[in-house]
Amino acid sequence: MSHINTPTKTYKEVTVNTASQGKLILMLFDGAIKRAEEAIRHIENNNIEFVHKNLIRAQEIIAELRSSLNMEVGGEISKNLDKIYEYIHYLLVQGNLKKDSKPIKESIEYMKSMRDTWKEAFDIYHKEIANKTNTESQDVNLTKEKTSVAPSKSAVDLSV
């Protein structure tokens, strides 16, 4: 491995290791989309080896997303996501077998839609958490105003 790539690799490793679950899902989709788009460019240039390598990596990423589904907890939603991921994987395999950009382009449309949906869900979740935190802070401030007494250090320590 060259020393030029080491800082980039280290940065990516730190980013992945410190990312939230939501950010990891978005990063996985971004990676799969990038690989699929790269495969299309290689199809256009007739670089079959690179088509294969990029599509295999995209397939591995989608397989990782599928394997991370918790069917017991997620119920019907997880089952539906599994079917979508399975279809995306199928499209990538078909594109790789036939070296055809049409199924790859379709897979990219699905992956972008899924990524955007996940991003929206995570944004909503983070807004709700922020609102809940703000509401709890306001409730604490109202309690302090009503009682004129701040919680003691020992009360704060016990509540944590």
C-alpha positions as CSV (number, residue, x, y, z in Angstrom):
1,M,0.0,0.0,0.0
2,S,1.4,3.4,-0.9
3,H,1.9,6.1,1.8
4,I,-0.1,8.6,-0.3
5,N,-3.3,6.7,0.3
6,T,-2.7,6.1,4.0
7,P,-4.2,9.4,5.3
8,T,-7.3,9.0,3.1
9,K,-7.7,5.4,4.3
10,T,-7.3,6.5,7.9
11,Y,-9.8,9.3,7.5
12,K,-12.3,6.8,6.0
13,E,-11.8,4.4,8.8
14,V,-12.2,7.0,11.5
15,T,-15.3,8.3,9.7
16,V,-16.9,4.8,9.6
17,N,-15.9,3.9,13.2
18,T,-17.4,7.1,14.6
19,A,-20.5,7.4,12.4
20,S,-24.0,6.9,13.8
21,Q,-26.0,4.0,12.5
22,G,-28.0,6.4,10.3
23,K,-24.9,7.9,8.8
24,L,-23.5,4.4,8.1
25,I,-26.6,3.4,6.1
26,L,-26.3,6.6,4.0
27,M,-22.6,6.0,3.5
28,L,-23.3,2.4,2.4
29,F,-25.8,3.6,-0.1
30,D,-23.5,6.3,-1.4
31,G,-20.8,3.7,-1.8
32,A,-23.0,1.3,-3.7
33,I,-24.3,4.1,-6.0
34,K,-20.8,5.3,-6.7
35,R,-19.7,1.8,-7.6
36,A,-22.7,1.2,-9.9
37,E,-22.1,4.6,-11.6
38,E,-18.5,3.7,-12.0
39,A,-19.4,0.4,-13.6
40,I,-21.6,2.2,-16.1
41,R,-18.6,4.4,-17.1
42,H,-16.5,1.2,-17.5
43,I,-19.2,-0.4,-19.6
44,E,-19.1,2.6,-21.9
45,N,-15.3,2.3,-22.2
46,N,-15.4,-1.5,-22.5
47,N,-13.3,-2.1,-19.4
48,I,-15.0,-5.4,-18.4
49,E,-12.7,-6.2,-15.5
50,F,-13.5,-2.9,-13.8
51,V,-17.2,-3.3,-14.5
52,H,-17.1,-6.6,-12.7
53,K,-15.0,-5.3,-9.7
54,N,-17.3,-2.3,-9.2
55,L,-20.5,-4.3,-9.5
56,I,-19.2,-7.0,-7.1
57,R,-18.5,-4.2,-4.5
58,A,-21.9,-2.7,-5.0
59,Q,-23.5,-6.2,-4.6
60,E,-21.5,-6.7,-1.4
61,I,-22.7,-3.4,0.0
62,I,-26.4,-4.2,-0.7
63,A,-25.8,-7.7,0.8
64,E,-24.4,-5.9,4.0
65,L,-27.6,-3.7,4.1
66,R,-29.7,-6.8,3.8
67,S,-27.8,-8.7,6.5
68,S,-28.2,-5.8,8.9
69,L,-32.0,-6.0,8.9
70,N,-33.5,-7.3,12.1
71,M,-36.5,-9.3,11.0
72,E,-37.7,-9.9,14.5
73,V,-37.8,-6.3,15.6
74,G,-38.5,-4.7,12.2
75,G,-41.4,-7.0,11.3
76,E,-43.2,-6.1,8.1
77,I,-40.9,-3.1,7.4
78,S,-37.8,-5.3,7.5
79,K,-39.4,-7.9,5.3
80,N,-40.3,-5.2,2.7
81,L,-36.8,-3.7,2.9
82,D,-35.3,-7.1,2.4
83,K,-37.4,-7.6,-0.8
84,I,-36.3,-4.2,-2.1
85,Y,-32.6,-4.9,-1.3
86,E,-33.0,-8.4,-3.0
87,Y,-34.3,-6.8,-6.1
88,I,-31.5,-4.2,-6.2
89,H,-29.0,-7.0,-5.8
90,Y,-30.7,-8.9,-8.6
91,L,-30.4,-5.9,-10.9
92,L,-26.7,-5.5,-10.1
93,V,-26.1,-9.1,-10.9
94,Q,-28.0,-8.9,-14.2
95,G,-26.0,-5.8,-15.1
96,N,-22.8,-7.7,-14.3
97,L,-23.7,-10.9,-16.2
98,K,-24.8,-9.1,-19.3
99,K,-22.5,-6.1,-19.0
100,D,-25.6,-4.0,-19.6
101,S,-26.1,-0.6,-18.1
102,K,-29.9,-0.7,-18.2
103,P,-30.4,-2.8,-15.0
104,I,-27.6,-1.0,-13.3
105,K,-29.3,2.4,-14.0
106,E,-32.5,1.0,-12.6
107,S,-30.7,-0.2,-9.5
108,I,-29.2,3.3,-9.1
109,E,-32.6,4.8,-9.2
110,Y,-33.8,2.5,-6.4
111,M,-30.7,3.1,-4.4
112,K,-31.0,6.8,-4.6
113,S,-34.6,6.7,-3.6
114,M,-33.8,4.4,-0.7
115,R,-30.9,6.6,0.4
116,D,-33.1,9.7,0.2
117,T,-35.9,8.0,2.2
118,W,-33.4,6.9,4.9
119,K,-32.0,10.4,5.0
120,E,-35.4,11.9,5.5
121,A,-36.3,9.4,8.2
122,F,-33.0,10.1,10.1
123,D,-33.6,13.9,9.7
124,I,-37.1,13.6,11.2
125,Y,-35.7,11.4,14.0
126,H,-33.0,13.9,14.9
127,K,-35.5,16.8,14.8
128,E,-37.8,14.9,17.2
129,I,-34.9,14.1,19.5
130,A,-33.8,17.8,19.4
131,N,-37.4,18.9,20.1
132,K,-37.7,16.4,23.0
133,T,-34.4,17.7,24.5
134,N,-35.6,21.3,24.2
135,T,-38.9,20.4,25.8
136,E,-37.3,18.6,28.6
137,S,-34.9,21.6,29.1
138,Q,-37.9,24.0,29.2
139,D,-39.7,21.7,31.7
140,V,-36.7,21.8,34.0
141,N,-36.5,25.6,33.7
142,L,-40.2,25.9,34.5
143,T,-39.7,23.7,37.5
144,K,-36.8,25.8,38.7
145,E,-38.9,29.0,38.3
146,K,-41.9,27.5,40.2
147,T,-39.8,26.2,43.1
148,S,-37.0,28.9,43.1
149,V,-34.7,26.1,44.1
150,A,-32.3,24.3,41.8
151,P,-31.7,20.6,42.2
152,S,-28.9,19.8,44.6
153,K,-25.7,18.2,43.3
154,S,-26.6,14.9,44.9
155,A,-30.1,14.9,43.2
156,V,-28.5,15.5,39.8
157,D,-26.0,12.7,40.4
158,L,-28.7,10.3,41.4
159,S,-30.8,11.0,38.3
160,V,-28.0,10.1,35.9
